[in-house]
Amino acid sequence: MVLTDTHTHLYYETNDTKRAGLIQRCLNNNINRLFLPNVDSSSISLVINLAIEYPDLCFPMLGLHPCSVKENWEEELNTIHNAINENKIFAIGEIGIDLYWDKTFLDQQREAFKRQITWAKKLKLPIVIHCRDAFNEVYEILKAEQSEGLRGIFHCFGGTLEQANKIIELGFYLGIGGVVTYKNSGLDHVVKALNLNHLVLETDAPYLAPIPYRGKPNESSYLYIIAQKIAEIYNVDLEEIAEVTTRNSKLVFGV
């Protein structure tokens, strides 16, 4: 059985011993594929170095996180673009729009998102989308940019069934994480109404830990808890969840 964490910031743990422990706990729980998104230029080397250290386990992605779009966003984009040209990566991400914390740079977030979608199209890479309090803004851009080669994951999906179906219609997968285990999130009901073939699993570690670890630092080894919850929702065994969601991840990332 192979489980795939399609979105983890494992590299945030810079203590070698602690990070090795995180990785060993992943392997102990059959989580054998970890996809790492950076957030800005300062995290490029952390992502790349971890992928070099664990080439069969860690797969790097590069992009400019919308919360990192500030006054120097164009300089950040240039640095990340240069790194993409110099390294083997498997997606552009995480990218998108976030209006939860700050709406000051909405226009710049839109432009950064569009530019990075253009990179992905040119390089034939998927995109991994961060969207918070900005579904309409993100969807409008994806709809306008839609093309046969544009694909990817709507990371940390927590929206409505209507929104889920709109995303699926564009050819994107939904990244389901720890929120699906939260009692009052309602995400379990949305997931139940969807075909498993449209889902991938993720932790977004160290954020959004599943029950019973909610409120504590998340880690990729907890992905098995999310997978167990999905298995419960669909009334199938854990092996089937692992098989289908890992297959979906391979269709997205090509590896």
N, C-alpha and C positions, 0 to 999 in steps of 0.2 A: 504493500500500500504506500502510495506517495501523495502527500498533501503539499499544496503550493501556496505560499504566502505571497500574493501578488503586490503587496505594498507594506514595507516595513522600513523604519528608520533605525535599523540595528546599529548603524555606524555612529549614532549619538553616544553609545557607550564606548568611551575611548580607553578605559582601563582594560588592558589585554586579558587579564585573568577573568574579570567579570564578563567580558565579551565572549571569551572561549566557553564560559559556563552557559551563556545564553544559547550559543550555537550547539553545544552538546545536548542541551535540553530539547532543542528542535529535533535533532537527530533521534533522540530517545522517543520522540512522539511522531516519527515518520514524516516530519516536515523537512523535505529534502530539496526544496526549491524556494529561494528567497529573492524577491525583486526589490531593488533598492532605489528609491527616488531621492535625488538631492533637492535642496530648496533654494540655493543661491550659489554664488561663486565660491564662498568659503567652504562649502560642503562637497565640492567636486572631488577633491583629493581623498576625502574620507570614504566616499562611495567607491571610487576607482581602486584605491588601495585594498579595501576589504574584498572586492571582487578578484583582485590579483591574488590575495592570500587564500581565498576559497573559490577557485574558478569553477568547480563543479557544483557549488551550492549557491553562490551569490551572483546575481545578474544586475549590472548597473543600468540606471536610467538617468538622464540629465535634462533639466529644464529649470525655468525660473518660477518659483511658487508665487501665486498672486499676492500673498502677504509680504513678499520680498520686493514687490514693485514699488519703489520709492523714487526720489528725485534722480537717482543714478541708474534707473532701470535699463537705459540703452547700453550703458557701459557693462552692466551685469550681463545683458543678453550677448554682447560681443564676446565676453570672456567665456560664457557657457558655450557659445557657438564654436569658438576655437577648440574648446575641450572635446566637443562632439566630433570635430574633424580629426582629432588626434587619438580617440579611444573607440573601442568597440562597445557600443551600447545597444540596448534592446527596446528602448522606447524613449519618447520625449515626454518628460514628466518629473515632478508633477506640475501641471500648468492649469490655468483656468481663471476664475473670478471669485473673489471672496469679499462680500459686503457686510459681513458680520461685525468685524472689528472697525473698519474704516472705509468710508466711501470717497475719501479725498482723491484717490488715484484711479477712479473708475475708468476714465478715458484711457489712461496709460495701461491699466490692466487689460482692457479690451484689445489695445494695439499689441501688447506683448503676447497675448493669447493667439491672436491672428498670425503674428510673425512665426511663432513656434509651430503652429499648425502647418504653415508653409514649409518649414524645415522638415516636418514629418512626412509631408507629401513627397517632397523632393527625395528624401532618403528612404522612402517606402517603409517607414517605421510607424508603429502605433503611438497614440497619445494616451496619457494617463491624466484624467481631469479631476481637478479639485474644484468643487462648487459648494459654496456656503452662502445661503440667503441670496442666491443669484441665479436661480434656475432659468428664468426667462432670458436673462442676459446671455448665459452660456448657450442655451438652446438656440437662440437667434443666430449666434455666430456659427454654431455647428451646422445649422440648417443652411446658412449661406455658403459655408465652406464645403458642404457635402459633396463627396466624389466617390468613385468606385474604390479608390485605394485608402480612403480615410476610415480608420478603425481605432479601437482602443477600449479603455475601461473608464466608466464613470465611478471614480474612487469614492469609497465611503458613502454609498448610496443610502439615503434615509428618507426618501420622498414618498409621494403618493403612487398608487397604482397607475393613474393616468400619466404621471411623469415617467414612471418606469417603462410604460409601453411606448412613449414618445422616444425615449433613449434607445430602446430595442429596435424600433422602426428605422433608426438611423444606422443600425448595424453595430451598436456598441454593447459591451457587456456591463453588468452591474457588479461592482465590488461590494461584497457583503462582509461586514465585520462585527465587532462586539456589540454594536447597538441592537442587533437582532435578538440578543439574549436579555435585553432590558424589558422589564415587565410591562411598562406602559408606553413603549416606543411605537407599537403598532406595526413595526416593520415585519414581524413574523407573519401577519395577515397578508401583507403585500407580497412577500416572498411566496407564500402558499399559493397565490393566484398566478404565479409565473412558472414558466417551464424552466427546469433546472439547467437546460442547455444555454440559458442566457446569463448564468451566474458564474462568478469566480469568488474565491475566498481571500480575505486579507485581515491583517490585524491593525495596521497603522501604528504599530508599536513605536514609541512607548505610550501612545495615547489610546483612549477608548477601550480600556481593558474590559473583557466580558465578565459577566457574573460567574463566579463569586469574587472576582478581583476588582470589580468596579471601584474607581477612586484611587487605585494603586497603579504603579507603573505597569504598563502592558509589555508583553514580550511575545515574540513569534511562536514560542512553544505553546502558547495558549490557543493557537489556531485550531487545535483539535477540539476545543470546547465549542468553538463556533461551528465547526463541521458536525459535531454531535447534535447541536441545536438544529441545524439544517436537516440532518437525517431524521430527527424527531418530527420536524414540520412536514416532511415529505413521506414519513413512515417507510423509510428504506434503511438499509444498513449503512454503516459508516464507510465501508469499502466502496459502495456505489457513489457516494458523495465525493470521495477522494478521486475516484476514477473520472467522473464526469467533469468536475471542476478543474482538475489538473489538465485534462484534455482541452477544456476551454481555454486555459491559460496558454497552452501550446499553440492553439489556433491564433491567439492574439499576438504572442511574442515571437512565434516562429522557432521556438527552442523549448 
